[in-house]
Amino acid sequence: MTAGDDDLNWRIEQACREGWPAAAETVVGGWLLRQSGGRIRRANSANPLRGERGAADGVIDAAEAFYARHGQTPLFRVPDIANELEPALDRRGYQLEGGTIHLLAGIDDLAEVRDEHVTASPVPGEDWFAARFRMGAYDDTDRRVFREMTGLIVGDRAFVSCRRDSEIAALAYGVIRNGLLVVESVETDGRFRQQGLGRKTVGGLIDWARRAGASAACLQVVADNLAGRALYASLGFNRELYRYHYRRKPHEPR
């Protein structure tokens, strides 16, 4: 990996964290411990920071104590670019979860997709929230956490929706950090799939970011989400940067 690649990867890490902020954060041994409540993993996991990081066992002990105080199971988000905890997590029996890819594209390399039914707003309306919760398996706690999270986002942001039959059929939101668009929360209602609405919605977000002066765009997509990966490739997201997965502490027998 070149120094330029390393700089870019850590810039992406920071931008994606700021695009999905946590309610509480504390730094321990070069790791950022994030906590929001609910089941959303990104806002309730330990994430590595750039630079020198502490000894594995000390970091894990501190994270376990932190999440125990909040009544949560310790969870580590482990990117390929900072995977030095893996042997210690293995020894402690931490279980592997998920697998996600970071994709990047220059803003001028992305397709121009416009649709009169796609609109963008700097704040999410109640219809946007209602559609997001309808499309995802959110319980009451997750709904509250998601609302609070979106309220913590600062700077340039847009909440985009695509309407069909007078209701929101697809949506997403985006945040611009230092010229980089972070694409988040892309969803299409199951009743409206296979109509290209996800592509039009993300295209609307890209159009907003292009007009706002963004120079590049990034996103995270689950590795086995083949439909999502095909959608993003069709828009021009063809550069894979790195991947990450989660490691969760096993439940202790009672």
Beta strands, then each sheet from edge to edge (+ up, - down):
strand 1: 24-28
strand 2: 31-35
strand 3: 46-48
strand 4: 75-79
strand 5: 95-106
strand 6: 118-121
strand 7: 157-164
strand 8: 167-177
strand 9: 180-188
strand 10: 216-222
strand 11: 239-248
sheet 1: 1+ 2- 3+
sheet 2: 4+ 11- 5+ 10- 9- 8+ 7- 6+
end
